[in-house]
């Protein structure tokens, strides 16, 4: 069984040390909300939040109002060379999170290695 997805972070991997620039979080109402953590902003995260995530070639879009489905769509977007999308929610159920997530959760106070 997979734990509910509750937090997805966006990291700018352009600098020498990856920088968390935005976070999407699931609310108790089941909607995803965006918090931009970089004072310079994060245009990509803002656009994903405003426009939704294209789910397939049929132009179906998943909106933040769709909550966890939106967060999962963020994680399944094609890779972007300058951003990394990471599941940072709690992982109480014994599943193996991706190595990147595991490293982020274990070493929050140290730079993240991607």
C-alpha positions as a printed NumPy array, in Angstrom:
array([[  0.   ,   0.   ,   0.   ],
       [  1.271,   3.453,  -0.892],
       [  1.121,   6.322,   1.619],
       [ -1.008,   9.302,   0.686],
       [  0.932,  11.948,  -1.181],
       [  0.833,  15.223,   0.773],
       [  3.889,  17.355,  -0.093],
       [  5.8  ,  17.818,  -3.351],
       [  8.784,  20.18 ,  -3.466],
       [ 10.41 ,  21.84 ,  -6.459],
       [ 14.21 ,  22.261,  -6.366],
       [ 16.24 ,  24.497,  -8.651],
       [ 19.223,  22.317,  -9.532],
       [ 21.044,  24.996, -11.524],
       [ 23.087,  26.381,  -8.587],
       [ 25.989,  24.389,  -7.147],
       [ 23.726,  23.491,  -4.204],
       [ 20.102,  22.581,  -5.075],
       [ 17.683,  25.19 ,  -3.751],
       [ 14.084,  24.506,  -2.728],
       [ 12.067,  27.126,  -4.608],
       [  8.46 ,  25.984,  -4.166],
       [  6.252,  23.498,  -2.393],
       [  2.842,  22.06 ,  -3.25 ],
       [  0.934,  20.779,  -0.218],
       [ -2.354,  18.906,   0.077],
       [ -4.883,  20.709,   2.301],
       [ -7.382,  18.998,   4.588],
       [-10.018,  19.98 ,   2.008],
       [ -8.19 ,  17.785,  -0.537],
       [ -6.871,  20.631,  -2.713],
       [ -3.232,  21.34 ,  -3.569],
       [ -1.875,  24.752,  -2.571],
       [  1.365,  26.403,  -3.683],
       [  3.951,  28.096,  -1.48 ],
       [  6.875,  29.741,  -3.262],
       [  9.888,  29.577,  -0.93 ],
       [ 12.413,  31.443,  -3.087],
       [ 12.215,  35.257,  -2.791],
       [ 12.952,  35.462,  -6.547],
       [  9.852,  33.361,  -7.233],
       [  9.356,  30.216,  -9.285],
       [  7.574,  30.905, -12.562],
       [  7.338,  27.22 , -13.507],
       [  5.57 ,  26.271, -10.244],
       [  3.225,  29.244, -10.572],
       [  2.334,  28.232, -14.135],
       [  1.759,  24.582, -13.136],
       [ -0.53 ,  25.812, -10.365],
       [ -2.459,  28.247, -12.577],
       [ -2.663,  26.11 , -15.732],
       [ -2.64 ,  22.602, -14.294],
       [ -0.546,  19.664, -15.465],
       [ -1.13 ,  18.117, -18.891],
       [ -1.917,  14.486, -18.215],
       [ -1.648,  13.077, -21.718],
       [ -1.594,  13.824, -25.415],
       [ -5.381,  14.346, -25.373],
       [ -4.853,  17.691, -23.621],
       [ -6.471,  16.505, -20.389],
       [ -5.329,  18.808, -17.603],
       [ -5.115,  17.975, -13.898],
       [ -5.833,  21.027, -11.729],
       [ -4.783,  21.778,  -8.12 ],
       [ -8.429,  21.263,  -7.091],
       [ -7.868,  17.564,  -7.849],
       [ -5.502,  17.382,  -4.865],
       [ -3.402,  14.236,  -4.659],
       [ -3.941,  13.495,  -8.356],
       [ -2.348,  16.891,  -9.133],
       [  0.619,  16.126,  -6.831],
       [  1.128,  12.757,  -8.54 ],
       [  0.977,  14.444, -11.954],
       [  3.777,  16.782, -10.836],
       [  5.923,  13.775,  -9.942],
       [  5.235,  12.113, -13.304],
       [  5.973,  15.09 , -15.545],
       [  8.828,  14.642, -18.003],
       [ 12.165,  15.576, -16.427],
       [ 13.259,  19.193, -16.702],
       [ 16.987,  19.92 , -16.746],
       [ 16.878,  22.781, -14.24 ],
       [ 14.198,  21.604, -11.765],
       [ 13.774,  18.459,  -9.716],
       [ 10.318,  17.48 ,  -8.403],
       [ 10.522,  15.56 ,  -5.12 ],
       [  7.99 ,  13.813,  -2.875],
       [  8.715,  15.205,   0.602],
       [  5.633,  13.944,   2.395],
       [  5.756,  11.557,   5.341],
       [  6.422,   7.939,   4.447],
       [  4.948,   6.014,   7.364],
       [  4.147,   2.909,   5.33 ],
       [  7.088,   0.6  ,   4.671],
       [  7.718,   1.425,   1.035],
       [ 10.995,   2.398,  -0.53 ],
       [ 10.913,   6.085,  -1.444],
       [ 13.174,   7.197,  -4.27 ],
       [ 16.79 ,   7.642,  -3.161],
       [ 16.588,  11.396,  -3.747],
       [ 13.616,  11.738,  -1.41 ],
       [ 15.294,   9.567,   1.204],
       [ 18.412,  11.729,   1.116],
       [ 16.385,  14.925,   1.408],
       [ 14.408,  13.634,   4.364],
       [ 17.498,  12.318,   6.187],
       [ 19.633,  15.406,   5.694],
       [ 17.274,  18.388,   5.628],
       [ 19.838,  20.614,   7.331],
       [ 22.57 ,  19.765,   4.823],
       [ 22.778,  20.408,   1.075],
       [ 20.837,  17.939,  -1.057],
       [ 22.767,  15.745,  -3.492],
       [ 20.928,  14.924,  -6.699]])
